[in-house]
Amino acid sequence: MKTLFVHAHYDDYEFTAAGTFELLRSSLNEQFQSKVIICTDGEAGHHFRTREETGRIRFEEQRRSAQIGGYCFELLRLPDGRVPREACLRVTPEFLAALWKAIRDFEPDYLFCPPLPADPLAGVHVDHLAVAQAVREVAYMINVPHAFTPEYPADETVSKPCKVPVIIAVYDGYMFGGNTHDIAIDVEPAFEKITQMTWCHQSQIMEWLPWVGRHRMETPRNIDDWCATLRRRFDRKNRELGIDSPHAFEVFTVTAWGEIPQYSQIERDFAVGLDRAASHLDQLRDRLARWHGPD
Ligand SMILES: [Zn+2]
């Protein structure tokens, strides 16, 4: 199984999907391949470090997390080589072209990305919203070989088909109250690993997140402190999503943006950790059957 995680910022992966990827990796071993792509330079989110310093530190933090999590990660580069600026990501032809190239190069079975809010009252983070919208807009173009040959020249007389992934939206803490889910994965067995990976993001959890105040958190004094804070975050998310369990969960919603999977495929591929009581499997089964239409 090949999974690609595309999101806006350093640390978005660890807070939304790292546990599930970890479970898949331990159950599939070398049959599992994953990549994390971050779409902004990460230079905006700090209060006493310069933009340049922040970007450099964040990159290093993600690199350490990737070593612990055993995934490869890269920054998304626009066709001219620049990494998009944090805090002002927009859906542009250049951003779509870069995403298209990155997805086609990896050819994942599953692509994970941020969700689009269904409710206009839901809050958003501009960069999360732009990634979600861009993935949705580029999805049909994944198997259109000449869509971005002006940016990435190729022999336009020879084309081979490109696999279109199933596109799955993750939870988004910035649209608090606007989240929904189809499947809930019990990632408790990966909780310690998630703690270690998130702990790598020191400039976020020790400095920025407590300062910006959006996440209702105290500055942790050490990793045990952070472990307790992380547990409270998972508990709060469970309450928001109506999941009655002391375990840590990650939740996902299947979109029709890319390949539409069969229900049995989702059930089989995410069997590891799939919690039936905490998921909305009937709703997913009905929706996928409706999207497939009658045989
Ligand atoms: Zn983010």
Residues whose N, C-alpha, C, O or C-beta is under 5 A from the ligand:
A	BS01	ZN	A8 H9 D12
